[in-house]
Amino acid sequence: MFYWLDNESESGGYITEEKKIHRRRPPRFELMGGPVCLDFINTLDDRFSDEPKELLKTYIDLARFGEDTGILEPSQVDHLFERSQISTEAAQQALKVAIEMREAMYQVFGAILRKKEVPRGALIRLNGYVQAAAQHAQLVPVNGRFEWRFDDRPLDFKTPLWPIARSAAELLASDQLQFVRACASNTCQWFFLDTSKNHRRRWCDMTKCGNRAKFRSFYRRKKKMPRR
């Protein structure tokens, strides 16, 4: 669980994963992974097709991902929008780092899913991002217990990466790791956390990849049926 520390908010301004997301813009990303780190890996769409689709084409896309997932407030996104128009080179560099982190995460989780040895270089890179995020986190006492919070002052272009990196670390170190799945569609293979009762979920979304697979199966069976 992660929070943002905002000293200017009357209520503390804390963002949690359960907090209702107040949007200023319609959502841009399809969020099916569960933990934000898996949704982040899925920002390279159709990864295994002949034409994979990069969903993080600009820094604004990264900021919008932060808004859609609730790890950034709309006001934070507005500020990042404005700064990215002025400091274009720094924003572009942050986007490059984000994609590098995403691919390191993919290599780590992908190896686990395939029951292969995790590439040492990818794990080293991911640990680096986790350690960088930890530099912006602090334990704060709240109602007799402690919570992790990220300081968003000053707002850095890499701000969206901190909770994503922490999400990956927490999932990798949890007993939920065994339930990370890849969509059964060969061209999709989006990652998701299987929270179904029997842990036999096969598709990132039954209404999309699942329905397409059902239709293809039905069509093949129909073609094999003898004509009357």
C-alpha positions in Angstrom: 0.0 0.0 0.0 1.3 3.5 -0.8 0.2 7.0 -0.1 1.2 10.5 -1.2 2.2 13.1 1.4 0.8 16.5 0.6 1.3 19.0 3.3 -0.9 21.6 1.6 -4.1 19.5 1.9 -6.4 20.1 4.8 -7.1 16.3 5.1 -3.5 15.3 4.4 -4.2 14.7 0.7 -3.3 11.0 0.9 -3.9 8.8 -2.2 -4.4 5.1 -1.5 -5.2 2.3 -3.9 -8.8 2.2 -2.5 -9.4 5.9 -2.9 -12.0 6.8 -5.5 -10.4 8.4 -8.6 -11.7 11.8 -9.4 -11.0 12.4 -13.1 -10.8 15.6 -15.1 -10.3 13.6 -18.3 -11.8 10.4 -19.7 -9.6 7.3 -19.0 -7.1 6.5 -21.7 -5.8 3.1 -20.5 -7.5 -0.3 -20.0 -6.6 -1.5 -16.5 -7.0 -5.2 -16.1 -3.9 -6.3 -14.3 -4.8 -5.5 -10.7 -1.6 -4.2 -9.2 -0.4 -1.1 -10.9 2.9 -2.7 -11.8 1.1 -5.3 -14.0 -1.0 -2.6 -15.7 2.3 -0.7 -16.4 3.8 -3.8 -18.0 0.7 -4.0 -20.2 1.4 -0.5 -21.7 3.2 -2.3 -24.5 0.1 -3.7 -26.2 0.1 -6.7 -28.5 3.7 -7.4 -27.4 3.9 -10.7 -29.2 2.2 -9.6 -32.4 4.0 -8.5 -35.6 3.1 -4.9 -34.7 3.3 -4.3 -31.0 1.7 -1.0 -29.9 3.5 1.4 -27.6 1.0 3.1 -25.4 3.6 5.4 -23.7 4.5 7.4 -26.8 4.9 10.7 -24.9 5.5 11.9 -21.4 1.9 13.0 -21.3 0.9 9.4 -21.8 2.9 8.4 -18.7 1.3 11.2 -16.7 -2.1 10.1 -17.9 -1.4 6.5 -16.9 -0.7 7.9 -13.4 -4.0 9.6 -13.4 -6.0 6.6 -14.7 -4.5 4.3 -12.1 -4.9 6.8 -9.3 -1.3 7.1 -8.4 -1.4 10.8 -9.3 -4.1 13.3 -8.6 -5.4 15.4 -11.5 -3.7 18.5 -10.1 -0.4 16.7 -10.1 -1.0 15.6 -13.7 -1.8 19.2 -14.7 1.5 20.3 -13.2 3.5 17.7 -15.0 1.7 18.6 -18.2 2.8 22.2 -17.8 6.4 21.3 -16.8 6.8 18.8 -19.7 6.0 21.6 -22.2 8.8 23.7 -20.8 11.4 21.1 -19.9 10.8 18.8 -22.9 14.3 17.1 -22.7 14.0 16.2 -19.0 10.4 14.9 -19.6 11.6 12.8 -22.5 14.4 11.4 -20.4 12.0 10.4 -17.7 9.8 8.6 -20.3 12.9 6.7 -21.4 13.6 5.6 -17.9 10.0 4.6 -17.4 10.1 2.3 -20.5 13.4 0.8 -19.3 11.9 0.1 -15.9 8.8 -1.4 -17.6 10.9 -3.8 -19.7 13.0 -4.8 -16.7 9.8 -5.6 -14.8 8.5 -7.6 -17.8 11.7 -9.7 -17.9 11.4 -10.4 -14.2 7.7 -11.3 -14.1 7.9 -13.0 -17.5 10.7 -15.3 -16.4 8.7 -16.2 -13.2 5.6 -17.0 -15.3 7.7 -19.2 -17.7 9.3 -20.8 -14.7 12.7 -19.7 -15.9 15.6 -18.2 -14.1 15.1 -14.5 -13.6 17.7 -12.6 -15.7 20.2 -11.1 -13.3 20.6 -7.9 -15.2 16.9 -7.2 -15.2 16.6 -7.9 -11.5 19.6 -5.5 -10.8 17.9 -2.8 -12.9 14.5 -3.3 -11.1 16.2 -3.2 -7.7 17.8 0.1 -8.7 14.3 1.6 -9.5 13.0 0.2 -6.2 15.8 1.8 -4.3 15.4 5.1 -6.1 11.7 5.0 -5.1 12.6 4.3 -1.5 14.5 7.5 -1.4 11.3 9.4 -1.8 9.3 7.3 0.7 9.0 7.7 4.5 7.2 6.0 7.3 4.6 8.2 9.0 2.7 7.3 12.2 -1.1 7.3 11.7 -3.6 6.3 14.3 -1.2 4.0 16.2 0.3 2.4 13.1 2.7 3.3 10.3 2.1 3.9 6.6 4.4 4.4 3.7 4.1 7.8 2.0 5.7 9.4 -1.0 6.6 13.1 -0.8 5.4 14.9 -4.0 7.2 18.2 -3.2 8.9 19.1 -5.4 7.1 17.2 -8.2 9.6 15.3 -10.2 9.1 14.0 -13.7 9.9 10.5 -12.3 7.2 10.9 -9.7 4.8 8.3 -11.4 7.6 5.7 -11.3 8.0 5.5 -7.5 4.6 3.8 -6.6 4.9 1.6 -9.7 8.4 0.3 -8.6 7.1 -0.2 -5.0 4.1 -2.1 -6.4 6.4 -4.5 -8.2 8.6 -5.0 -5.2 5.6 -5.7 -2.9 4.0 -8.1 -5.4 7.3 -10.0 -5.9 7.8 -10.3 -2.2 4.2 -11.4 -1.5 2.4 -14.7 -1.5 0.2 -13.4 -4.3 3.1 -13.8 -6.8 2.0 -17.4 -7.5 -1.3 -16.0 -8.9 0.2 -13.7 -11.5 -0.9 -14.9 -15.0 -0.6 -14.0 -18.6 -3.6 -13.8 -20.9 -4.1 -17.0 -22.9 -4.4 -15.1 -26.1 -1.1 -15.6 -28.0 -1.1 -12.0 -29.4 -2.2 -10.4 -26.1 -0.6 -12.1 -23.1 -1.3 -9.2 -20.8 -0.3 -9.8 -17.3 -2.9 -9.9 -14.5 -3.3 -11.0 -10.9 -5.8 -13.9 -10.8 -8.1 -13.2 -7.9 -10.8 -15.6 -9.0 -12.1 -18.1 -6.5 -10.4 -21.1 -8.0 -7.5 -19.2 -9.6 -8.2 -20.6 -13.0 -8.8 -17.3 -14.9 -7.3 -17.5 -18.4 -8.0 -14.2 -20.0 -7.1 -10.6 -19.2 -10.8 -9.7 -20.0 -13.5 -12.3 -20.7 -15.4 -9.7 -22.7 -12.5 -9.2 -25.1 -9.8 -11.8 -25.5 -12.1 -14.5 -23.9 -15.0 -13.8 -26.2 -12.7 -13.7 -29.3 -11.3 -17.1 -28.3 -14.8 -18.5 -27.8 -15.9 -17.2 -31.2 -12.9 -18.7 -32.9 -13.5 -22.1 -31.2 -17.1 -22.0 -32.2 -16.2 -21.2 -35.8 -13.7 -24.0 -36.1 -16.2 -26.5 -34.7 -18.9 -25.3 -37.1 -16.6 -25.7 -40.1 -15.9 -29.3 -39.1 -19.6 -30.2 -38.8 -20.9 -32.3 -41.7 -23.3 -30.5 -44.1 -26.8 -31.8 -44.3 
